[in-house]
């Protein structure tokens, strides 16, 4: 299947990736991993809530327990999985245009699943035989998860002098964290396109064009 790539699963919504497909991916992932619990987060794309719900449903129906952390940047989801010692799944299509979506998987160490592992998940998906069970869902406070991430990173960094920086978040999930993090570290921060919006109204998440024109204007 073309949605199974080397390091993630992605496709155009809803033609390639939809609730039915994502629920089945959740079941295949659950049937592959050994852990009884999974951390799940998502980005700001407009299709992410629907796809996350379907993916979680697949996990639960396969007997896996789920910690749902809400809409956060990818780094926050990876951090929470690492801190809890649990694998993590993150609903996103990374830098691709808004019509795309998918899912990335990470081990409890924070290392992403490799191509051979994704191919095994694909084989389970195509085989159609999944674990069965009744998992439990635990929803945690998203802001607390973000605050833990910010505090941890800020504790690792110190500045010799205060610097002024411009942060262009592109209306993505980084908008939820970047300003707070860099201010806590000690930067003088000016934000650009810092309202989360899955329609990406100001620029495409794809950086093949010139995405930082506005940020450059402000930094002169």
CORZIVEN-V597783 format. One record per residue. N is the residue number from 1. PHI is phi as a letter, one per 40 degrees, with the letter a starting at -180 (NA if undefined). PSI is psi in degrees with one decimal (* if undefined). D_LAST is the distance of its C-alpha to the last C-alpha in Angstrom with 1 decimal. Layout:
<<N:PHI:PSI:D_LAST> <N:PHI:PSI:D_LAST>>
This chain:
<<1:NA:139.8:47.1> <2:c:-17.5:43.8> <3:c:-19.8:42.0> <4:c:108.2:42.7> <5:b:-171.4:40.1> <6:c:-38.9:39.7> <7:b:3.4:37.7> <8:a:-176.6:37.8> <9:b:127.4:39.5> <10:a:154.1:37.6> <11:a:179.0:38.4> <12:c:134.0:37.9> <13:c:135.4:39.0> <14:c:9.3:41.8> <15:c:-47.8:43.3> <16:c:-41.7:42.8> <17:b:121.9:41.9> <18:a:-175.8:43.7> <19:c:-42.4:45.6> <20:c:-45.5:48.7> <21:c:-43.9:46.9> <22:c:-34.9:44.8> <23:c:-40.9:47.9> <24:c:-36.2:49.7> <25:c:-41.5:46.7> <26:d:-40.9:46.9> <27:c:-39.8:50.6> <28:c:-42.4:50.2> <29:c:-45.0:47.6> <30:c:-36.3:49.9> <31:c:-18.9:52.8> <32:c:-43.0:51.0> <33:c:155.7:49.5> <34:c:-27.0:51.8> <35:c:145.4:50.0> <36:c:-4.8:51.5> <37:b:147.0:48.2> <38:b:139.1:44.7> <39:c:132.2:41.3> <40:b:130.0:39.8> <41:b:175.8:36.3> <42:a:162.2:34.3> <43:c:-166.4:30.9> <44:c:1.3:29.9> <45:d:145.6:31.4> <46:c:-24.9:33.9> <47:c:-8.4:36.7> <48:c:-41.6:36.1> <49:d:-43.9:38.4> <50:c:-46.5:41.3> <51:c:-36.9:41.0> <52:c:-44.1:40.6> <53:d:-41.2:43.7> <54:c:-41.6:45.7> <55:c:-45.3:44.6> <56:c:-39.6:45.6> <57:d:-41.8:48.9> <58:c:-40.6:49.6> <59:c:-48.2:49.1> <60:c:-41.2:51.3> <61:c:-11.5:54.1> <62:b:7.8:54.1> <63:g:7.3:54.7> <64:c:140.3:51.3> <65:c:148.4:49.9> <66:b:134.0:46.3> <67:b:111.1:43.6> <68:c:120.3:41.2> <69:b:-4.0:37.9> <70:g:-157.6:36.3> <71:c:114.0:32.8> <72:a:161.7:30.5> <73:c:158.3:28.1> <74:d:-43.2:30.0> <75:d:-35.1:29.3> <76:c:-42.4:31.0> <77:c:-44.7:34.0> <78:c:-42.5:34.4> <79:c:-44.1:34.1> <80:c:-39.2:36.8> <81:c:-44.9:39.1> <82:c:-44.0:38.8> <83:c:-34.5:39.4> <84:c:-9.0:42.4> <85:g:37.7:43.7> <86:b:151.4:43.7> <87:c:157.1:42.6> <88:b:141.2:39.8> <89:b:135.6:39.3> <90:b:122.4:36.0> <91:c:115.5:35.9> <92:a:163.9:32.9> <93:b:23.6:32.1> <94:f:-122.0:28.9> <95:c:0.7:26.3> <96:c:160.3:28.8> <97:d:164.8:28.8> <98:c:-22.5:30.1> <99:c:-14.7:33.6> <100:c:155.5:34.1> <101:a:173.4:35.2> <102:i:-152.7:37.2> <103:a:142.6:37.7> <104:b:146.1:36.9> <105:b:143.2:39.3> <106:b:141.6:38.9> <107:c:169.2:41.5> <108:c:-16.5:41.9> <109:c:-10.3:40.2> <110:g:-5.5:37.0> <111:c:133.4:37.7> <112:c:154.0:37.6> <113:c:140.6:40.8> <114:c:174.2:41.4> <115:d:-41.0:42.7> <116:c:-33.7:46.3> <117:c:-41.2:46.1> <118:c:-33.9:44.6> <119:c:-34.7:47.4> <120:c:-39.3:49.9> <121:c:-40.3:48.4> <122:c:-42.7:48.6> <123:c:-39.8:52.3> <124:c:-42.7:53.1> <125:d:-48.8:51.3> <126:c:-31.7:53.4> <127:c:-31.3:56.5> <128:g:10.2:56.4> <129:b:116.1:58.2> <130:b:160.2:56.2> <131:c:153.7:56.9> <132:b:145.3:58.2> <133:i:-164.1:57.9> <134:a:89.7:56.6> <135:c:171.4:53.4> <136:b:143.7:51.9> <137:b:129.7:48.4> <138:b:119.8:46.6> <139:c:128.1:43.5> <140:b:164.6:41.3> <141:c:115.3:38.8> <142:c:-42.3:35.4> <143:c:-35.7:33.4> <144:c:-39.4:35.5> <145:c:-43.3:34.8> <146:c:-44.3:31.1> <147:c:-40.2:31.4> <148:c:-41.6:33.4> <149:c:-47.4:30.8> <150:c:-46.1:28.0> <151:c:-41.1:30.3> <152:c:-49.6:31.4> <153:c:-42.6:28.0> <154:c:-30.9:26.7> <155:c:-15.4:29.9> <156:c:-5.3:29.2> <157:b:136.8:25.7> <158:b:145.4:24.9> <159:b:141.7:21.8> <160:c:-29.5:22.3> <161:a:158.2:19.5> <162:c:133.5:17.2> <163:b:145.4:13.8> <164:c:129.3:11.1> <165:b:155.3:10.6> <166:b:126.5:10.1> <167:b:119.9:13.4> <168:b:108.3:14.4> <169:c:-4.8:18.2> <170:f:23.9:19.2> <171:g:18.4:21.9> <172:c:-171.4:23.8> <173:c:-23.2:25.9> <174:c:-22.1:23.1> <175:d:-25.9:22.1> <176:c:-13.1:25.2> <177:b:-41.0:24.3> <178:d:-50.7:20.7> <179:c:-46.9:19.4> <180:c:-41.9:22.7> <181:c:-51.4:22.8> <182:c:-32.3:19.5> <183:c:-39.6:20.1> <184:c:-33.9:23.5> <185:c:-30.1:22.4> <186:h:6.7:20.4> <187:c:151.2:16.7> <188:c:110.4:14.7> <189:b:133.1:14.1> <190:b:127.7:12.4> <191:c:145.4:14.4> <192:b:134.0:14.2> <193:f:55.2:17.5> <194:b:13.2:19.4> <195:c:121.0:22.8> <196:d:127.8:25.3> <197:a:110.2:26.6> <198:c:-6.4:28.8> <199:c:-6.7:28.3> <200:f:64.3:24.6> <201:c:-20.8:23.9> <202:c:-30.4:20.1> <203:a:157.6:20.2> <204:c:147.1:22.8> <205:c:-17.6:23.2> <206:c:126.2:23.9> <207:c:24.8:21.0> <208:c:-21.0:22.6> <209:c:-137.7:20.4> <210:b:82.2:16.6> <211:c:-14.4:16.2> <212:b:21.8:12.5> <213:d:-46.7:11.1> <214:c:-42.0:10.5> <215:c:-38.9:8.9> <216:c:-38.2:6.4> <217:d:-43.5:5.7> <218:c:-22.5:5.6> <219:c:-5.8:3.8> <220:c:*:0.0>>
